[in-house]
Amino acid sequence: MHRSGTSAVAELLGELGLASPAPDELVPATGANARGHFETKTLVALNERVLATLGGTWSAPPFLAPGWERDPSLDRLRVEADDSFAAVFRRRPAVWKDPRNCILLPFWREVVGAPAAAVLVYRHPLEVARSLATRNGLRLTVGLALWERYVRAASANLVDIPTYCTDFRSVVDDPRAWCGDVVAFLAGAGVPLDRGPLDRATTAVDGALRHQRAGSDEVGAIGDSQRLILEALGAHDGAHDRWRPPDLGSEPPWVEDLLVLQRDLDGLGRAQRTLASTHAYRIALSVHRRRGRTA
C-alpha cells in the first residue's frame, strides 16, 4: 500500500544488489519522499492507464472480479506493457516497486509472468491514512478504505508466489537483521545476493523519515476488519515458500462506498483541470477579474 515504507524497502533491495531502473527513469524525490520514490515513470504511467481503463485511479481503485486481467479492453495495454517492462528492466534480477501492483499484479502476471519473489510490506492503517492526509489531502476515512482495498488485494494476488511478509516497523527497528533475513529468503527463492553490501544497505534506512506513528493506545481507533488484517498478517510475518493468503474476512461495504465517492471526486477534479486549461475558460476568468476590479 502507498505510504507503507515500500520506498525504503526498494532502496534497501537495490543496495543489496538487485538492479534498479536507470536514474532518468525514476520518479524524482519530493518533500513526501526525500530519498526518492524508487518507482519507474514509464510503468507508473502505464499502471495509471490500466486503472483508468478499469474505471479507477490509484486513490480510488475499482473492485475487480476474478478474471478481470483477461478483459479484451486491456489487449493493447498488454502489448505496450510487455515492451515497456523489457525496456525499463534491462538487467535482472531487478527490484520493481509500485504500490499499484497490489491491485494490478494479475495483469502483470499475464504479461511477464509471476515474479521470482515478493516482499509484502504492511504498515498500521492509521499511519498510512495520516500520511495520505498530509501528502494528498485525503480524508482519514478514505485512507483507511484504501488501506483495506490495497492490502486485501495484495494478499489475494500473491498466491503461490514466494513471499516475505513484513511490518514496516521491523525494517526501521533493525534494518541489518531485516536485510539478513530477506537475503536468506531471496536465496531460497532462487535470487542469490551478496551479503557484503549489508552495512551500506542499512544506512539507507532513516527512522526519522517515519513521520507517522500509531500509538498502542490507538487500537480502538481502527475498525474490526482492520484489526483482523493486522493480526492475520502479523501471524504470517517472515518467509513463505508459496504464499497462502490468510483469512482476512470480507471487505466491509463502507470501503466500496467511500471509494466510489472518491472516484467521483477524482473525476470532478480532472474535469475542472481540463476546463481550466481551455482558452475559453481563461478568457472568462480574465473578464471576471476585470469586472471585479471595476466594480
Phi and psi in degrees as a GROMACS rama.xvg file:
@    title "Ramachandran Plot"
@    xaxis  label "Phi"
@    yaxis  label "Psi"
@TYPE xy
-53.0881  148.099  HIS-2
64.0325  28.3681  ARG-3
-109.047  8.79372  SER-4
93.592  11.9834  GLY-5
-69.5999  -27.5394  THR-6
-64.4594  -45.2555  SER-7
-61.9651  -40.8182  ALA-8
-65.913  -42.0113  VAL-9
-62.8269  -40.0384  ALA-10
-63.9116  -42.9537  GLU-11
-59.2497  -46.3265  LEU-12
-65.454  -34.1976  LEU-13
-66.5971  -41.5944  GLY-14
-65.0323  -29.2547  GLU-15
-78.7262  -7.31432  LEU-16
125.621  -7.70386  GLY-17
-73.6533  140.803  LEU-18
-68.9194  142.793  ALA-19
-115.286  161.813  SER-20
-60.2726  159.475  PRO-21
-59.3361  148.178  ALA-22
-53.3274  -39.0033  PRO-23
-74.0814  -6.83505  ASP-24
-94.6795  -15.264  GLU-25
-79.9731  143.247  LEU-26
-62.6784  129.873  VAL-27
-63.4513  155.986  PRO-28
-65.3591  151.67  ALA-29
-135.057  177.245  THR-30
-61.2392  -30.6263  GLY-31
-77.5377  -25.269  ALA-32
-134.817  82.7097  ASN-33
-64.4129  -28.6935  ALA-34
-92.2372  -3.96418  ARG-35
112.782  156.551  GLY-36
-89.4065  -23.3943  HIS-37
58.2999  37.4041  PHE-38
-115.875  151.858  GLU-39
-93.2116  127.213  THR-40
-57.8241  -41.4537  LYS-41
-62.4902  -46.5238  THR-42
-80.9995  -27.6103  LEU-43
-62.5012  -46.8791  VAL-44
-62.4013  -39.0486  ALA-45
-67.8448  -41.3239  LEU-46
-61.6764  -37.8126  ASN-47
-63.8075  -36.5817  GLU-48
-70.075  -36.2379  ARG-49
-62.5991  -46.4797  VAL-50
-60.8966  -41.1146  LEU-51
-63.7431  -39.4757  ALA-52
-62.7272  -32.8808  THR-53
-84.5507  -1.76983  LEU-54
91.4938  23.9652  GLY-55
-142.093  -171.341  GLY-56
-141.19  175.388  THR-57
-62.3247  -33.6096  TRP-58
-89.1305  -0.563716  SER-59
-154.456  63.8728  ALA-60
-67.4607  142.834  PRO-61
-76.0455  157.954  PRO-62
-75.6571  128.097  PHE-63
-116.63  127.494  LEU-64
-78.086  153.225  ALA-65
-53.8379  138.729  PRO-66
89.5143  0.910811  GLY-67
-58.0385  -29.4723  TRP-68
-67.658  -13.8252  GLU-69
-100.224  10.9291  ARG-70
-62.4047  132.567  ASP-71
-57.832  -23.5334  PRO-72
-64.7043  -15.0531  SER-73
-99.3599  2.9394  LEU-74
-57.2605  -48.8191  ASP-75
-66.6722  -37.0711  ARG-76
-67.0409  -32.4514  LEU-77
-62.9722  -43.6236  ARG-78
-63.229  -46.396  VAL-79
-62.3266  -39.7193  GLU-80
-63.318  -40.5343  ALA-81
-61.0117  -47.2843  ASP-82
-65.9039  -42.6162  ASP-83
-66.5325  -41.3664  SER-84
-61.514  -44.319  PHE-85
-64.4002  -36.2584  ALA-86
-71.608  -36.1902  ALA-87
-76.1082  -43.3667  VAL-88
-106.505  82.0256  PHE-89
-81.5431  -21.9317  ARG-90
-114.249  145.013  ARG-91
-134.029  156.567  ARG-92
-72.226  147.597  PRO-93
-124.834  159.504  ALA-94
-106.977  130.723  VAL-95
-124.266  116.784  TRP-96
-113.537  123.073  LYS-97
-160.966  111.667  ASP-98
-55.0663  -25.5022  PRO-99
-60.5333  -21.9806  ARG-100
-69.4001  -17.3455  ASN-101
-54.7677  -41.8649  CYS-102
-84.4367  -40.1594  ILE-103
-102.136  7.19279  LEU-104
-55.0611  -38.8289  LEU-105
-57.3784  -36.3571  PRO-106
-61.4745  -46.728  PHE-107
-72.0808  -29.1126  TRP-108
-65.9872  -32.4189  ARG-109
-69.4  -33.6697  GLU-110
-83.9376  -53.4018  VAL-111
-120.421  3.57453  VAL-112
89.0086  174.242  GLY-113
-72.8862  147.098  ALA-114
-66.51  155.647  PRO-115
-62.8101  -33.9167  ALA-116
-163.645  162.382  ALA-117
-136.299  148.04  ALA-118
-114.417  112.753  VAL-119
-96.0202  106.568  LEU-120
-101.04  128.145  VAL-121
-125.927  159.911  TYR-122
-144.279  155.173  ARG-123
-53.8694  131.492  HIS-124
-59.7821  -32.1247  PRO-125
-67.1035  -38.3524  LEU-126
-63.9804  -42.0691  GLU-127
-63.8573  -48.0338  VAL-128
-62.975  -40.3087  ALA-129
-67.5106  -37.3202  ARG-130
-66.0437  -40.3792  SER-131
-66.0231  -35.8366  LEU-132
-64.2789  -40.584  ALA-133
-69.5574  -45.3016  THR-134
-79.7708  -41.8254  ARG-135
-115.756  -4.75091  ASN-136
72.9666  18.6425  GLY-137
-78.3519  141.656  LEU-138
-62.3403  149.425  ARG-139
-57.0493  -38.7664  LEU-140
-63.8554  -36.8114  THR-141
-67.4476  -41.0061  VAL-142
-60.4141  -39.9226  GLY-143
-67.4286  -38.2098  LEU-144
-64.203  -42.1341  ALA-145
-62.6492  -42.7189  LEU-146
-57.419  -46.048  TRP-147
-58.6632  -49.9289  GLU-148
-64.0348  -44.989  ARG-149
-69.3519  -46.231  TYR-150
-68.4839  -40.4706  VAL-151
-62.1165  -43.8388  ARG-152
-64.2893  -43.1815  ALA-153
-58.4269  -47.6493  ALA-154
-62.0093  -43.5817  SER-155
-68.2903  -37.8144  ALA-156
-80.3491  -14.6314  ASN-157
-87.2837  4.21387  LEU-158
-49.6735  131.943  VAL-159
75.1231  -2.21141  ASP-160
-90.9684  134.5  ILE-161
-55.8553  124.949  PRO-162
-137.534  136.402  THR-163
-107.089  115.409  TYR-164
-97.765  129.919  CYS-165
-150.514  139.442  THR-166
-77.4124  136.86  ASP-167
-58.0042  -29.2858  PHE-168
-58.761  -35.1432  ARG-169
-64.3551  -35.3549  SER-170
-66.117  -45.0718  VAL-171
-74.6104  -40.1981  VAL-172
-67.931  -38.2467  ASP-173
-148.656  75.2193  ASP-174
-61.2549  -32.0262  PRO-175
-66.315  -48.0618  ARG-176
-62.6007  -40.5663  ALA-177
-61.6495  -45.9511  TRP-178
-62.1447  -41.3951  CYS-179
-60.0184  -42.9945  GLY-180
-65.1962  -40.5011  ASP-181
-71.0866  -37.5585  VAL-182
-60.5594  -42.9477  VAL-183
-65.0868  -41.6979  ALA-184
-61.044  -47.0321  PHE-185
-65.0771  -36.9143  LEU-186
-60.7702  -41.7049  ALA-187
-66.4109  -24.3457  GLY-188
-90.5521  5.90955  ALA-189
88.6398  18.656  GLY-190
-123.646  77.4579  VAL-191
-71.5682  136.774  PRO-192
-125.876  155.005  LEU-193
-78.8977  126.858  ASP-194
-73.0215  -9.84138  ARG-195
-54.3067  -42.227  GLY-196
-77.8713  12.8566  PRO-197
-55.4441  -44.8287  LEU-198
-63.1686  -43.2773  ASP-199
-66.3914  -38.3156  ARG-200
-64.9688  -41.351  ALA-201
-69.5992  -19.7844  THR-202
-73.501  -11.1169  THR-203
-75.9557  -13.222  ALA-204
-99.1591  119.14  VAL-205
-115.57  106.639  ASP-206
-59.246  -23.4983  GLY-207
-67.9148  -19.5051  ALA-208
-78.771  -6.60909  LEU-209
-86.4501  86.9793  ARG-210
-76.6659  -30.5079  HIS-211
-103.259  130.149  GLN-212
-137.317  122.715  ARG-213
-87.9727  128.32  ALA-214
-80.4452  160.803  GLY-215
-64.6875  -20.9287  SER-216
-83.4825  2.63404  ASP-217
-104.508  15.5733  GLU-218
-58.04  -37.5847  VAL-219
-73.6533  -6.18374  GLY-220
-84.2037  -5.46497  ALA-221
-114.485  161.367  ILE-222
-79.0597  169.094  GLY-223
-59.775  -39.8497  ASP-224
-66.4654  -36.5679  SER-225
-70.2865  -38.0191  GLN-226
-62.9384  -39.7727  ARG-227
-62.0501  -43.2188  LEU-228
-63.5292  -46.8063  ILE-229
-58.5055  -45.2458  LEU-230
-65.4358  -41.8622  GLU-231
-66.2645  -43.6188  ALA-232
-69.2857  -37.6842  LEU-233
-59.3066  -36.712  GLY-234
-71.6396  -15.282  ALA-235
-107.487  11.2933  HIS-236
-55.2695  140.568  ASP-237
112.561  -167.357  GLY-238
-87.4861  140.625  ALA-239
-133.08  121.981  HIS-240
-61.2095  -37.8136  ASP-241
-141.686  120.135  ARG-242
-68.8159  127.093  TRP-243
-115.88  109.134  ARG-244
-57.5553  131.092  PRO-245
-70.9273  162.603  PRO-246
-74.9421  111.119  ASP-247
-102.831  7.85979  LEU-248
71.8712  -173.756  GLY-249
-91.3292  147.249  SER-250
-66.6099  128.774  GLU-251
-64.7149  145.167  PRO-252
-57.3126  -30.0615  PRO-253
-65.2879  -23.2656  TRP-254
-63.1551  -51.3414  VAL-255
-64.7315  -39.2008  GLU-256
-57.9533  -46.8782  ASP-257
-68.0263  -38.2733  LEU-258
-72.4149  -29.6194  LEU-259
-63.3622  -45.567  VAL-260
-61.3543  -40.3081  LEU-261
-66.0871  -37.3147  GLN-262
-61.5359  -40.9053  ARG-263
-62.6002  -42.688  ASP-264
-64.6439  -40.7171  LEU-265
-60.3143  -42.5725  ASP-266
-63.8591  -41.3958  GLY-267
-64.1679  -39.8882  LEU-268
-62.9958  -42.264  GLY-269
-64.225  -41.4051  ARG-270
-63.5057  -39.5475  ALA-271
-65.6978  -41.7906  GLN-272
-66.3984  -37.3273  ARG-273
-64.8154  -44.7961  THR-274
-61.5497  -42.6954  LEU-275
-64.7771  -20.7848  ALA-276
-88.4181  -5.19578  SER-277
-82.491  152.724  THR-278
-63.714  -41.4605  HIS-279
-61.9865  -39.333  ALA-280
-64.5323  -43.2062  TYR-281
-64.162  -37.2703  ARG-282
-65.5972  -45.8922  ILE-283
-62.0199  -39.8684  ALA-284
-65.7893  -38.8056  LEU-285
-65.3201  -42.3897  SER-286
-62.7388  -42.9357  VAL-287
-61.0409  -41.9211  HIS-288
-67.3453  -39.2974  ARG-289
-64.4548  -42.0412  ARG-290
-63.3403  -36.4323  ARG-291
-64.5215  -36.8836  GLY-292
-72.5144  -29.1445  ARG-293
-94.2464  -4.95838  THR-294
